[in-house]
C-alpha cells in the first residue's frame, strides 16, 4: 500500500485513498476531498508517506486520512453526501 501511494499520490489520489479504505462509507468523502481540495489531499498523502518511518507511525491510515480530509472540507463549508457538514 505504501509503495502504491508513494508512486500515485499526485497522479491518482482518489485511487490511493480507495487503497487505504474502499468502503461505501469512506469513498464518498474521498471523492468530495479530491473534487474540492485536490492539492490538500495530495499534500496529505505526501506527508503521510514521506518516509517509511512516517508511515509506520500512523496506526490507522484510514482514520488519519478521514480526519484530515473532513477537517479541510469542514473549513471550506463543504457538506458530505449524507446532507451533513463534514
ZAMIFI-382935 format. One record per residue (C-alpha): x, y, z. Coordinates in steps of 0.5 Angstrom, whole numbers, padded with zeros to 4 digits, always signed. Each point is the difference from the previous one (the first is absolute). Layout:
! residues N
XYZ...
This chain:
! residues 86
+0000+0000+0000+0006+0005+0002+0003-0001-0007-0006+0001-0004-0002+0006+0004+0007+0003-0001+0000-0001-0007-0007+0002-0002-0002+0006+0005+0001+0005-0005-0003-0003-0006-0006-0004+0003-0001+0002+0007-0007-0003+0000+0002-0007-0001+0006+0001+0005-0006+0002+0005-0004-0006-0002+0006-0005+0001+0000+0003+0007-0007-0001+0001-0005-0002-0005-0006-0001+0004-0007+0003-0002+0000+0005+0006+0007+0003-0002+0000+0000-0008-0005+0006+0000+0005+0004+0005+0006-0002-0004-0004+0003-0007-0002+0006+0004+0007+0001+0002+0003-0001-0007-0005+0005-0003+0000+0005+0005+0007+0000+0003+0005-0004-0005+0006+0004+0002-0001-0001+0007-0002-0008-0001+0007+0000-0004+0004+0003+0006-0003-0004+0005+0001-0006-0004+0007+0002-0001+0001+0002+0007-0002-0007+0003+0004-0004-0005+0006+0005+0000+0005-0006+0003-0002-0007+0003+0001+0003+0007-0005+0005-0001-0005-0005-0003+0002-0005+0006-0002+0005+0005-0007+0000-0003-0004-0005+0004-0006+0000-0005+0001+0004-0006-0008+0000-0002-0001+0003+0006+0005+0006+0000-0002+0001-0008-0007+0000+0002+0001+0005+0006+0005+0005-0004-0005+0000-0006-0006+0001+0004+0003+0006+0003+0002+0003-0007-0007-0001-0002-0003+0003+0006+0005+0006+0000-0003+0001-0007-0007-0001+0002-0001-0006-0005-0005-0005+0002+0000-0007+0000-0004-0004-0005-0005-0002+0006-0002+0007+0001+0004+0002+0006+0006+0004+0000+0007-0004+0000
